[in-house]
Amino acid sequence: MIRDALIVLAGVFVGALSGSMGIGGGTAMVPMMVLGFGFSETLAQGTSLAAIVPISAVGAYTHFRRGNVLVRPAIWMGLVGAPLAAAGAFAAQQIPGSLLGRLFGLFLLFSAYRLWPLWKPTQRSR
């Protein structure tokens, strides 16, 4: 019971964090499920992917209503992305959990690198 409440609180925290930073919640939730709650890497990734379905549907519908969706590219991305997502999920089931965790860690490092703001010093006029 307490563990369930902590998982819900973790979801609220990660939702607020990812919403404010503009990142996918899985980048924070998967490590939290593995390190904080003892989920296996495969179970954590699968759970995160399953949670994305309703969240994405609501977000897509909201953006569609506001005219923020290019329908033709979205259809192509869905047609190509859905089978590739299924193939990736199948591949994740075949990879040992320790290797999957390392691969996910590399993905997180790459994501952090891509999100890090580019800082360039400016010269002051004298």
N, CA, C and O atoms as CSV, one atom per row, in Angstrom:
chain,resi,resn,atom,element,x,y,z
A,1,MET,N,N,0.827,-1.200,0.000
A,1,MET,CA,C,0.000,0.000,0.000
A,1,MET,C,C,0.863,1.253,0.000
A,1,MET,O,O,0.637,2.160,-0.800
A,2,ILE,N,N,1.859,1.311,0.899
A,2,ILE,CA,C,2.737,2.472,0.960
A,2,ILE,C,C,3.589,2.547,-0.300
A,2,ILE,O,O,3.832,3.628,-0.835
A,3,ARG,N,N,4.043,1.374,-0.773
A,3,ARG,CA,C,4.855,1.336,-2.000
A,3,ARG,C,C,4.057,1.874,-3.189
A,3,ARG,O,O,4.589,2.612,-4.018
A,4,ASP,N,N,2.774,1.500,-3.267
A,4,ASP,CA,C,1.923,1.992,-4.355
A,4,ASP,C,C,1.791,3.513,-4.292
A,4,ASP,O,O,1.845,4.188,-5.320
A,5,ALA,N,N,1.618,4.047,-3.089
A,5,ALA,CA,C,1.505,5.493,-2.928
A,5,ALA,C,C,2.807,6.182,-3.330
A,5,ALA,O,O,2.785,7.249,-3.944
A,6,LEU,N,N,3.940,5.571,-2.983
A,6,LEU,CA,C,5.228,6.143,-3.376
A,6,LEU,C,C,5.409,6.122,-4.895
A,6,LEU,O,O,5.959,7.062,-5.468
A,7,ILE,N,N,4.952,5.062,-5.538
A,7,ILE,CA,C,5.043,4.983,-6.998
A,7,ILE,C,C,4.183,6.075,-7.641
A,7,ILE,O,O,4.601,6.711,-8.609
A,8,VAL,N,N,2.984,6.286,-7.099
A,8,VAL,CA,C,2.116,7.356,-7.620
A,8,VAL,C,C,2.778,8.718,-7.416
A,8,VAL,O,O,2.776,9.550,-8.323
A,9,LEU,N,N,3.339,8.946,-6.240
A,9,LEU,CA,C,4.036,10.218,-5.981
A,9,LEU,C,C,5.231,10.394,-6.916
A,9,LEU,O,O,5.497,11.497,-7.392
A,10,ALA,N,N,5.947,9.304,-7.175
A,10,ALA,CA,C,7.071,9.371,-8.115
A,10,ALA,C,C,6.568,9.754,-9.505
A,10,ALA,O,O,7.209,10.540,-10.203
A,11,GLY,N,N,5.431,9.204,-9.904
A,11,GLY,CA,C,4.847,9.555,-11.194
A,11,GLY,C,C,4.458,11.022,-11.269
A,11,GLY,O,O,4.667,11.671,-12.294
A,12,VAL,N,N,3.896,11.544,-10.195
A,12,VAL,CA,C,3.534,12.971,-10.149
A,12,VAL,C,C,4.794,13.831,-10.250
A,12,VAL,O,O,4.829,14.811,-10.993
A,13,PHE,N,N,5.823,13.453,-9.495
A,13,PHE,CA,C,7.082,14.192,-9.520
A,13,PHE,C,C,7.703,14.168,-10.914
A,13,PHE,O,O,8.103,15.207,-11.440
A,14,VAL,N,N,7.782,12.980,-11.507
A,14,VAL,CA,C,8.386,12.847,-12.836
A,14,VAL,C,C,7.544,13.580,-13.884
A,14,VAL,O,O,8.098,14.193,-14.796
A,15,GLY,N,N,6.226,13.525,-13.766
A,15,GLY,CA,C,5.366,14.255,-14.697
A,15,GLY,C,C,5.609,15.746,-14.642
A,15,GLY,O,O,5.698,16.405,-15.678
A,16,ALA,N,N,5.716,16.282,-13.435
A,16,ALA,CA,C,5.984,17.715,-13.285
A,16,ALA,C,C,7.375,18.065,-13.797
A,16,ALA,O,O,7.561,19.081,-14.467
A,17,LEU,N,N,8.345,17.221,-13.480
A,17,LEU,CA,C,9.718,17.455,-13.922
A,17,LEU,C,C,9.821,17.401,-15.447
A,17,LEU,O,O,10.395,18.296,-16.067
A,18,SER,N,N,9.271,16.363,-16.038
A,18,SER,CA,C,9.381,16.214,-17.490
A,18,SER,C,C,8.559,17.276,-18.218
A,18,SER,O,O,8.964,17.750,-19.279
A,19,GLY,N,N,7.418,17.651,-17.661
A,19,GLY,CA,C,6.610,18.700,-18.274
A,19,GLY,C,C,7.289,20.052,-18.233
A,19,GLY,O,O,7.178,20.833,-19.179
A,20,SER,N,N,7.987,20.336,-17.153
A,20,SER,CA,C,8.652,21.634,-17.037
A,20,SER,C,C,9.948,21.688,-17.829
A,20,SER,O,O,10.377,22.766,-18.240
A,21,MET,N,N,10.578,20.537,-18.048
A,21,MET,CA,C,11.844,20.504,-18.778
A,21,MET,C,C,11.674,20.153,-20.249
A,21,MET,O,O,12.604,20.328,-21.037
A,22,GLY,N,N,10.507,19.664,-20.627
A,22,GLY,CA,C,10.285,19.308,-22.020
A,22,GLY,C,C,10.968,18.019,-22.435
A,22,GLY,O,O,11.366,17.864,-23.589
A,23,ILE,N,N,11.104,17.091,-21.492
A,23,ILE,CA,C,11.716,15.798,-21.804
A,23,ILE,C,C,10.667,14.708,-21.660
A,23,ILE,O,O,9.620,14.918,-21.048
A,24,GLY,N,N,10.949,13.562,-22.217
A,24,GLY,CA,C,10.059,12.424,-22.044
A,24,GLY,C,C,10.145,11.903,-20.622
A,24,GLY,O,O,11.232,11.834,-20.050
A,25,GLY,N,N,9.024,11.542,-20.056
A,25,GLY,CA,C,8.995,11.070,-18.671
A,25,GLY,C,C,9.780,9.790,-18.444
A,25,GLY,O,O,10.255,9.538,-17.337
A,26,GLY,N,N,9.918,8.975,-19.494
A,26,GLY,CA,C,10.643,7.718,-19.357
A,26,GLY,C,C,12.105,7.905,-19.011
A,26,GLY,O,O,12.713,7.034,-18.388
A,27,THR,N,N,12.682,9.041,-19.411
A,27,THR,CA,C,14.088,9.276,-19.097
A,27,THR,C,C,14.317,9.429,-17.598
A,27,THR,O,O,15.427,9.203,-17.114
A,28,ALA,N,N,13.299,9.803,-16.876
A,28,ALA,CA,C,13.404,9.898,-15.422
A,28,ALA,C,C,12.704,8.733,-14.729
A,28,ALA,O,O,13.172,8.255,-13.696
A,29,MET,N,N,11.582,8.272,-15.294
A,29,MET,CA,C,10.785,7.250,-14.614
A,29,MET,C,C,11.426,5.871,-14.669
A,29,MET,O,O,11.365,5.125,-13.692
A,30,VAL,N,N,12.042,5.521,-15.800
A,30,VAL,CA,C,12.657,4.188,-15.894
A,30,VAL,C,C,13.771,4.024,-14.855
A,30,VAL,O,O,13.776,3.027,-14.133
A,31,PRO,N,N,14.720,4.972,-14.754
A,31,PRO,CA,C,15.723,4.810,-13.691
A,31,PRO,C,C,15.118,4.802,-12.291
A,31,PRO,O,O,15.601,4.088,-11.412
A,32,MET,N,N,14.059,5.596,-12.077
A,32,MET,CA,C,13.429,5.609,-10.763
A,32,MET,C,C,12.790,4.254,-10.451
A,32,MET,O,O,12.877,3.767,-9.324
A,33,MET,N,N,12.148,3.649,-11.456
A,33,MET,CA,C,11.532,2.337,-11.227
A,33,MET,C,C,12.590,1.280,-10.951
A,33,MET,O,O,12.400,0.413,-10.098
A,34,VAL,N,N,13.714,1.352,-11.676
A,34,VAL,CA,C,14.769,0.346,-11.502
A,34,VAL,C,C,15.517,0.562,-10.196
A,34,VAL,O,O,15.642,-0.359,-9.390
A,35,LEU,N,N,16.015,1.772,-9.984
A,35,LEU,CA,C,16.847,2.044,-8.812
A,35,LEU,C,C,16.038,2.255,-7.538
A,35,LEU,O,O,16.445,1.826,-6.458
A,36,GLY,N,N,14.899,2.911,-7.666
A,36,GLY,CA,C,14.122,3.238,-6.477
A,36,GLY,C,C,13.139,2.173,-6.028
A,36,GLY,O,O,12.867,2.025,-4.837
A,37,PHE,N,N,12.603,1.425,-7.002
A,37,PHE,CA,C,11.555,0.467,-6.650
A,37,PHE,C,C,11.918,-0.977,-6.968
A,37,PHE,O,O,11.119,-1.881,-6.726
A,38,GLY,N,N,13.108,-1.204,-7.505
A,38,GLY,CA,C,13.582,-2.569,-7.718
A,38,GLY,C,C,12.958,-3.292,-8.900
A,38,GLY,O,O,13.014,-4.521,-8.963
A,39,PHE,N,N,12.358,-2.556,-9.848
A,39,PHE,CA,C,11.824,-3.199,-11.052
A,39,PHE,C,C,12.991,-3.715,-11.889
A,39,PHE,O,O,14.087,-3.158,-11.833
A,40,SER,N,N,12.768,-4.758,-12.651
A,40,SER,CA,C,13.779,-5.166,-13.621
A,40,SER,C,C,13.801,-4.123,-14.735
A,40,SER,O,O,12.824,-3.406,-14.951
A,41,GLU,N,N,14.926,-4.054,-15.436
A,41,GLU,CA,C,15.049,-3.082,-16.528
A,41,GLU,C,C,13.968,-3.290,-17.578
A,41,GLU,O,O,13.368,-2.328,-18.057
A,42,THR,N,N,13.722,-4.537,-17.934
A,42,THR,CA,C,12.721,-4.849,-18.953
A,42,THR,C,C,11.322,-4.452,-18.486
A,42,THR,O,O,10.555,-3.877,-19.259
A,43,LEU,N,N,10.982,-4.749,-17.239
A,43,LEU,CA,C,9.667,-4.400,-16.701
A,43,LEU,C,C,9.491,-2.886,-16.631
A,43,LEU,O,O,8.418,-2.370,-16.947
A,44,ALA,N,N,10.539,-2.172,-16.218
A,44,ALA,CA,C,10.450,-0.712,-16.123
A,44,ALA,C,C,10.247,-0.089,-17.504
A,44,ALA,O,O,9.416,0.804,-17.669
A,45,GLN,N,N,11.005,-0.560,-18.490
A,45,GLN,CA,C,10.859,0.005,-19.834
A,45,GLN,C,C,9.487,-0.325,-20.425
A,45,GLN,O,O,8.859,0.523,-21.058
A,46,GLY,N,N,9.033,-1.542,-20.217
A,46,GLY,CA,C,7.710,-1.926,-20.719
A,46,GLY,C,C,6.599,-1.120,-20.070
A,46,GLY,O,O,5.663,-0.690,-20.743
A,47,THR,N,N,6.700,-0.915,-18.770
A,47,THR,CA,C,5.705,-0.132,-18.049
A,47,THR,C,C,5.692,1.311,-18.552
A,47,THR,O,O,4.630,1.901,-18.747
A,48,SER,N,N,6.879,1.868,-18.757
A,48,SER,CA,C,6.980,3.237,-19.260
A,48,SER,C,C,6.372,3.350,-20.655
A,48,SER,O,O,5.654,4.306,-20.948
A,49,LEU,N,N,6.658,2.379,-21.508
A,49,LEU,CA,C,6.100,2.408,-22.863
A,49,LEU,C,C,4.580,2.269,-22.850
A,49,LEU,O,O,3.889,2.918,-23.636
A,50,ALA,N,N,4.060,1.430,-21.965
A,50,ALA,CA,C,2.605,1.266,-21.882
A,50,ALA,C,C,1.931,2.555,-21.407
A,50,ALA,O,O,0.827,2.880,-21.842
A,51,ALA,N,N,2.600,3.283,-20.515
A,51,ALA,CA,C,2.036,4.539,-20.011
A,51,ALA,C,C,2.033,5.626,-21.080
A,51,ALA,O,O,1.224,6.553,-21.029
A,52,ILE,N,N,2.938,5.508,-22.046
A,52,ILE,CA,C,3.036,6.533,-23.091
A,52,ILE,C,C,1.795,6.545,-23.981
A,52,ILE,O,O,1.411,7.600,-24.486
A,53,VAL,N,N,1.168,5.396,-24.177
A,53,VAL,CA,C,0.055,5.295,-25.131
A,53,VAL,C,C,-1.079,6.276,-24.792
A,53,VAL,O,O,-1.412,7.105,-25.639
A,54,PRO,N,N,-1.685,6.225,-23.601
A,54,PRO,CA,C,-2.776,7.182,-23.339
A,54,PRO,C,C,-2.291,8.626,-23.237
A,54,PRO,O,O,-3.001,9.548,-23.639
A,55,ILE,N,N,-1.087,8.827,-22.703
A,55,ILE,CA,C,-0.552,10.178,-22.571
A,55,ILE,C,C,-0.348,10.796,-23.950
A,55,ILE,O,O,-0.705,11.952,-24.179
A,56,SER,N,N,0.224,10.023,-24.860
A,56,SER,CA,C,0.457,10.516,-26.223
A,56,SER,C,C,-0.855,10.775,-26.951
A,56,SER,O,O,-0.979,11.752,-27.689
A,57,ALA,N,N,-1.825,9.908,-26.745
A,57,ALA,CA,C,-3.114,10.084,-27.418
A,57,ALA,C,C,-3.775,11.392,-26.993
A,57,ALA,O,O,-4.301,12.123,-27.833
A,58,VAL,N,N,-3.751,11.687,-25.710
A,58,VAL,CA,C,-4.348,12.934,-25.220
A,58,VAL,C,C,-3.569,14.139,-25.751
A,58,VAL,O,O,-4.167,15.115,-26.205
A,59,GLY,N,N,-2.246,14.070,-25.695
A,59,GLY,CA,C,-1.427,15.169,-26.197
A,59,GLY,C,C,-1.622,15.388,-27.692
A,59,GLY,O,O,-1.731,16.529,-28.143
A,60,ALA,N,N,-1.665,14.305,-28.462
A,60,ALA,CA,C,-1.850,14.422,-29.907
A,60,ALA,C,C,-3.213,15.031,-30.229
A,60,ALA,O,O,-3.321,15.894,-31.101
A,61,TYR,N,N,-4.238,14.586,-29.534
A,61,TYR,CA,C,-5.583,15.114,-29.772
A,61,TYR,C,C,-5.647,16.606,-29.440
A,61,TYR,O,O,-6.230,17.393,-30.186
A,62,THR,N,N,-5.044,16.982,-28.319
A,62,THR,CA,C,-5.049,18.389,-27.911
A,62,THR,C,C,-4.341,19.247,-28.950
A,62,THR,O,O,-4.854,20.299,-29.330
A,63,HIS,N,N,-3.171,18.814,-29.414
A,63,HIS,CA,C,-2.448,19.582,-30.426
A,63,HIS,C,C,-3.191,19.583,-31.764
A,63,HIS,O,O,-3.174,20.586,-32.477
A,64,PHE,N,N,-3.836,18.481,-32.107
A,64,PHE,CA,C,-4.612,18.423,-33.348
A,64,PHE,C,C,-5.749,19.442,-33.319
A,64,PHE,O,O,-5.980,20.159,-34.293
A,65,ARG,N,N,-6.455,19.496,-32.189
A,65,ARG,CA,C,-7.563,20.452,-32.035
A,65,ARG,C,C,-7.100,21.891,-32.202
A,65,ARG,O,O,-7.844,22.730,-32.710
A,66,ARG,N,N,-5.888,22.177,-31.782
A,66,ARG,CA,C,-5.359,23.547,-31.868
A,66,ARG,C,C,-4.670,23.820,-33.203
A,66,ARG,O,O,-4.143,24.912,-33.416
A,67,GLY,N,N,-4.671,22.845,-34.093
A,67,GLY,CA,C,-4.075,23.046,-35.409
A,67,GLY,C,C,-2.560,22.934,-35.432
A,67,GLY,O,O,-1.913,23.466,-36.335
A,68,ASN,N,N,-1.991,22.250,-34.452
A,68,ASN,CA,C,-0.536,22.130,-34.349
A,68,ASN,C,C,-0.001,20.823,-34.912
A,68,ASN,O,O,1.103,20.412,-34.554
A,69,VAL,N,N,-0.755,20.157,-35.786
A,69,VAL,CA,C,-0.326,18.868,-36.319
A,69,VAL,C,C,-0.345,18.915,-37.839
A,69,VAL,O,O,-1.336,19.318,-38.446
A,70,LEU,N,N,0.756,18.500,-38.443
A,70,LEU,CA,C,0.792,18.274,-39.881
A,70,LEU,C,C,0.364,16.829,-40.085
A,70,LEU,O,O,1.125,15.908,-39.786
A,71,VAL,N,N,-0.834,16.624,-40.586
A,71,VAL,CA,C,-1.443,15.298,-40.608
A,71,VAL,C,C,-0.666,14.313,-41.473
A,71,VAL,O,O,-0.398,13.195,-41.032
A,72,ARG,N,N,-0.300,14.697,-42.688
A,72,ARG,CA,C,0.395,13.758,-43.584
A,72,ARG,C,C,1.704,13.238,-42.970
A,72,ARG,O,O,1.901,12.023,-42.941
A,73,PRO,N,N,2.609,14.102,-42.478
A,73,PRO,CA,C,3.814,13.565,-41.834
A,73,PRO,C,C,3.496,12.716,-40.598
A,73,PRO,O,O,4.182,11.731,-40.324
A,74,ALA,N,N,2.454,13.101,-39.858
A,74,ALA,CA,C,2.086,12.332,-38.665
A,74,ALA,C,C,1.656,10.914,-39.045
A,74,ALA,O,O,2.000,9.948,-38.365
A,75,ILE,N,N,0.905,10.803,-40.133
A,75,ILE,CA,C,0.478,9.472,-40.592
A,75,ILE,C,C,1.694,8.643,-40.985
A,75,ILE,O,O,1.789,7.471,-40.622
A,76,TRP,N,N,2.624,9.243,-41.725
A,76,TRP,CA,C,3.825,8.512,-42.123
A,76,TRP,C,C,4.652,8.081,-40.909
A,76,TRP,O,O,5.140,6.953,-40.849
A,77,MET,N,N,4.801,8.988,-39.949
A,77,MET,CA,C,5.560,8.630,-38.743
A,77,MET,C,C,4.886,7.487,-37.997
A,77,MET,O,O,5.562,6.595,-37.484
A,78,GLY,N,N,3.560,7.506,-37.934
A,78,GLY,CA,C,2.841,6.426,-37.270
A,78,GLY,C,C,2.967,5.102,-38.010
A,78,GLY,O,O,3.159,4.052,-37.396
A,79,LEU,N,N,2.857,5.160,-39.331
A,79,LEU,CA,C,2.948,3.928,-40.124
A,79,LEU,C,C,4.334,3.299,-40.040
A,79,LEU,O,O,4.463,2.074,-40.024
A,80,VAL,N,N,5.360,4.124,-39.987
A,80,VAL,CA,C,6.723,3.604,-39.884
A,80,VAL,C,C,7.084,3.319,-38.424
A,80,VAL,O,O,7.716,2.308,-38.119
A,81,GLY,N,N,6.680,4.215,-37.535
A,81,GLY,CA,C,7.070,4.096,-36.133
A,81,GLY,C,C,6.442,2.929,-35.394
A,81,GLY,O,O,7.098,2.310,-34.556
A,82,ALA,N,N,5.182,2.613,-35.687
A,82,ALA,CA,C,4.503,1.534,-34.956
A,82,ALA,C,C,5.194,0.183,-35.135
A,82,ALA,O,O,5.468,-0.486,-34.139
A,83,PRO,N,N,5.488,-0.248,-36.376
A,83,PRO,CA,C,6.179,-1.533,-36.495
A,83,PRO,C,C,7.596,-1.501,-35.934
A,83,PRO,O,O,8.073,-2.500,-35.395
A,84,LEU,N,N,8.269,-0.364,-36.058
A,84,LEU,CA,C,9.615,-0.274,-35.485
A,84,LEU,C,C,9.571,-0.304,-33.963
A,84,LEU,O,O,10.464,-0.868,-33.330
A,85,ALA,N,N,8.542,0.296,-33.368
A,85,ALA,CA,C,8.388,0.232,-31.913
A,85,ALA,C,C,8.144,-1.210,-31.468
A,85,ALA,O,O,8.692,-1.655,-30.459
A,86,ALA,N,N,7.322,-1.934,-32.223
A,86,ALA,CA,C,7.085,-3.347,-31.901
A,86,ALA,C,C,8.376,-4.147,-32.023
A,86,ALA,O,O,8.661,-5.001,-31.183
A,87,ALA,N,N,9.157,-3.873,-33.065
A,87,ALA,CA,C,10.432,-4.580,-33.239
A,87,ALA,C,C,11.390,-4.241,-32.100
A,87,ALA,O,O,12.100,-5.116,-31.603
A,88,GLY,N,N,11.410,-2.973,-31.686
A,88,GLY,CA,C,12.266,-2.577,-30.571
A,88,GLY,C,C,11.848,-3.224,-29.263
A,88,GLY,O,O,12.697,-3.628,-28.468
A,89,ALA,N,N,10.551,-3.325,-29.035
A,89,ALA,CA,C,10.063,-3.984,-27.820
A,89,ALA,C,C,10.431,-5.459,-27.824
A,89,ALA,O,O,10.809,-6.015,-26.792
A,90,PHE,N,N,10.320,-6.091,-28.991
A,90,PHE,CA,C,10.712,-7.501,-29.102
A,90,PHE,C,C,12.207,-7.651,-28.842
A,90,PHE,O,O,12.629,-8.559,-28.125
A,91,ALA,N,N,13.008,-6.759,-29.424
A,91,ALA,CA,C,14.460,-6.817,-29.235
A,91,ALA,C,C,14.812,-6.626,-27.758
A,91,ALA,O,O,15.702,-7.301,-27.240
A,92,ALA,N,N,14.115,-5.706,-27.079
A,92,ALA,CA,C,14.391,-5.462,-25.662
A,92,ALA,C,C,14.123,-6.709,-24.825
A,92,ALA,O,O,14.786,-6.929,-23.811
A,93,GLN,N,N,13.166,-7.517,-25.239
A,93,GLN,CA,C,12.868,-8.760,-24.516
A,93,GLN,C,C,13.989,-9.787,-24.679
A,93,GLN,O,O,14.162,-10.658,-23.827
A,94,GLN,N,N,14.743,-9.688,-25.760
A,94,GLN,CA,C,15.790,-10.661,-26.054
A,94,GLN,C,C,17.131,-10.279,-25.437
A,94,GLN,O,O,18.010,-11.129,-25.295
A,95,ILE,N,N,17.295,-9.020,-25.071
A,95,ILE,CA,C,18.571,-8.530,-24.539
A,95,ILE,C,C,18.586,-8.739,-23.024
A,95,ILE,O,O,17.602,-8.426,-22.353
A,96,PRO,N,N,19.684,-9.260,-22.477
A,96,PRO,CA,C,19.785,-9.415,-21.022
A,96,PRO,C,C,19.604,-8.070,-20.306
A,96,PRO,O,O,20.030,-7.027,-20.803
A,97,GLY,N,N,18.973,-8.113,-19.141
A,97,GLY,CA,C,18.651,-6.900,-18.401
A,97,GLY,C,C,19.846,-6.020,-18.109
A,97,GLY,O,O,19.734,-4.796,-18.189
A,98,SER,N,N,21.003,-6.606,-17.770
A,98,SER,CA,C,22.180,-5.794,-17.458
A,98,SER,C,C,22.651,-5.010,-18.687
A,98,SER,O,O,23.019,-3.840,-18.572
A,99,LEU,N,N,22.641,-5.646,-19.855
A,99,LEU,CA,C,23.031,-4.962,-21.090
A,99,LEU,C,C,21.991,-3.906,-21.459
A,99,LEU,O,O,22.339,-2.810,-21.900
A,100,LEU,N,N,20.717,-4.240,-21.277
A,100,LEU,CA,C,19.645,-3.289,-21.571
A,100,LEU,C,C,19.791,-2.041,-20.707
A,100,LEU,O,O,19.586,-0.923,-21.181
A,101,GLY,N,N,20.146,-2.235,-19.441
A,101,GLY,CA,C,20.367,-1.107,-18.539
A,101,GLY,C,C,21.519,-0.239,-18.999
A,101,GLY,O,O,21.434,0.988,-18.944
A,102,ARG,N,N,22.603,-0.864,-19.454
A,102,ARG,CA,C,23.749,-0.095,-19.955
A,102,ARG,C,C,23.385,0.673,-21.224
A,102,ARG,O,O,23.774,1.830,-21.383
A,103,LEU,N,N,22.646,0.040,-22.118
A,103,LEU,CA,C,22.217,0.713,-23.340
A,103,LEU,C,C,21.307,1.896,-23.016
A,103,LEU,O,O,21.413,2.956,-23.633
A,104,PHE,N,N,20.413,1.708,-22.043
A,104,PHE,CA,C,19.536,2.804,-21.643
A,104,PHE,C,C,20.349,3.933,-21.019
A,104,PHE,O,O,20.055,5.108,-21.235
A,105,GLY,N,N,21.368,3.573,-20.249
A,105,GLY,CA,C,22.254,4.589,-19.675
A,105,GLY,C,C,22.957,5.397,-20.747
A,105,GLY,O,O,23.074,6.617,-20.628
A,106,LEU,N,N,23.429,4.730,-21.797
A,106,LEU,CA,C,24.041,5.442,-22.918
A,106,LEU,C,C,23.035,6.374,-23.586
A,106,LEU,O,O,23.366,7.501,-23.953
A,107,PHE,N,N,21.801,5.889,-23.739
A,107,PHE,CA,C,20.747,6.733,-24.306
A,107,PHE,C,C,20.522,7.969,-23.437
A,107,PHE,O,O,20.357,9.071,-23.960
A,108,LEU,N,N,20.514,7.796,-22.120
A,108,LEU,CA,C,20.320,8.934,-21.214
A,108,LEU,C,C,21.471,9.928,-21.330
A,108,LEU,O,O,21.246,11.138,-21.337
A,109,LEU,N,N,22.706,9.423,-21.422
A,109,LEU,CA,C,23.844,10.323,-21.582
A,109,LEU,C,C,23.750,11.106,-22.891
A,109,LEU,O,O,24.017,12.308,-22.922
A,110,PHE,N,N,23.374,10.428,-23.958
A,110,PHE,CA,C,23.208,11.101,-25.243
A,110,PHE,C,C,22.095,12.147,-25.157
A,110,PHE,O,O,22.233,13.255,-25.678
A,111,SER,N,N,20.990,11.786,-24.496
A,111,SER,CA,C,19.887,12.734,-24.335
A,111,SER,C,C,20.329,13.954,-23.539
A,111,SER,O,O,19.992,15.085,-23.889
A,112,ALA,N,N,21.080,13.725,-22.470
A,112,ALA,CA,C,21.570,14.843,-21.656
A,112,ALA,C,C,22.477,15.747,-22.479
A,112,ALA,O,O,22.394,16.971,-22.382
A,113,TYR,N,N,23.336,15.147,-23.282
A,113,TYR,CA,C,24.215,15.932,-24.157
A,113,TYR,C,C,23.397,16.788,-25.121
A,113,TYR,O,O,23.706,17.961,-25.326
A,114,ARG,N,N,22.366,16.210,-25.705
A,114,ARG,CA,C,21.544,16.940,-26.677
A,114,ARG,C,C,20.709,18.041,-26.006
A,114,ARG,O,O,20.410,19.058,-26.631
A,115,LEU,N,N,20.338,17.840,-24.746
A,115,LEU,CA,C,19.525,18.830,-24.036
A,115,LEU,C,C,20.354,19.948,-23.407
A,115,LEU,O,O,19.828,21.018,-23.101
A,116,TRP,N,N,21.649,19.699,-23.214
A,116,TRP,CA,C,22.500,20.672,-22.548
A,116,TRP,C,C,22.553,21.946,-23.388
A,116,TRP,O,O,22.833,21.888,-24.586
A,117,PRO,N,N,22.291,23.081,-22.776
A,117,PRO,CA,C,22.304,24.323,-23.566
A,117,PRO,C,C,23.715,24.641,-24.058
A,117,PRO,O,O,24.703,24.447,-23.350
A,118,LEU,N,N,23.773,25.126,-25.266
A,118,LEU,CA,C,25.063,25.522,-25.822
A,118,LEU,C,C,25.398,26.909,-25.302
A,118,LEU,O,O,24.657,27.864,-25.532
A,119,TRP,N,N,26.494,27.009,-24.614
A,119,TRP,CA,C,26.907,28.269,-24.027
A,119,TRP,C,C,28.091,28.803,-24.799
A,119,TRP,O,O,29.102,28.122,-24.972
A,120,LYS,N,N,27.952,30.026,-25.258
A,120,LYS,CA,C,29.044,30.681,-25.972
A,120,LYS,C,C,29.297,32.017,-25.303
A,120,LYS,O,O,28.395,32.845,-25.177
A,121,PRO,N,N,30.545,32.218,-24.872
A,121,PRO,CA,C,30.832,33.522,-24.234
A,121,PRO,C,C,30.707,34.653,-25.249
A,121,PRO,O,O,31.021,34.497,-26.429
A,122,THR,N,N,30.247,35.776,-24.762
A,122,THR,CA,C,30.123,36.947,-25.633
A,122,THR,C,C,31.230,37.940,-25.268
A,122,THR,O,O,31.655,38.035,-24.117
A,123,GLN,N,N,31.671,38.662,-26.273
A,123,GLN,CA,C,32.690,39.683,-26.028
A,123,GLN,C,C,31.986,40.981,-25.664
A,123,GLN,O,O,30.987,41.362,-26.274
A,124,ARG,N,N,32.519,41.633,-24.681
A,124,ARG,CA,C,31.981,42.933,-24.306
A,124,ARG,C,C,32.672,44.026,-25.115
A,124,ARG,O,O,33.868,43.952,-25.399
A,125,SER,N,N,31.925,44.999,-25.461
A,125,SER,CA,C,32.521,46.162,-26.150
A,125,SER,C,C,33.191,47.035,-25.112
A,125,SER,O,O,32.665,47.241,-24.018
A,126,ARG,N,N,34.344,47.538,-25.461
A,126,ARG,CA,C,35.028,48.439,-24.523
A,126,ARG,C,C,35.052,49.803,-25.035
A,126,ARG,O,O,35.587,50.698,-24.380
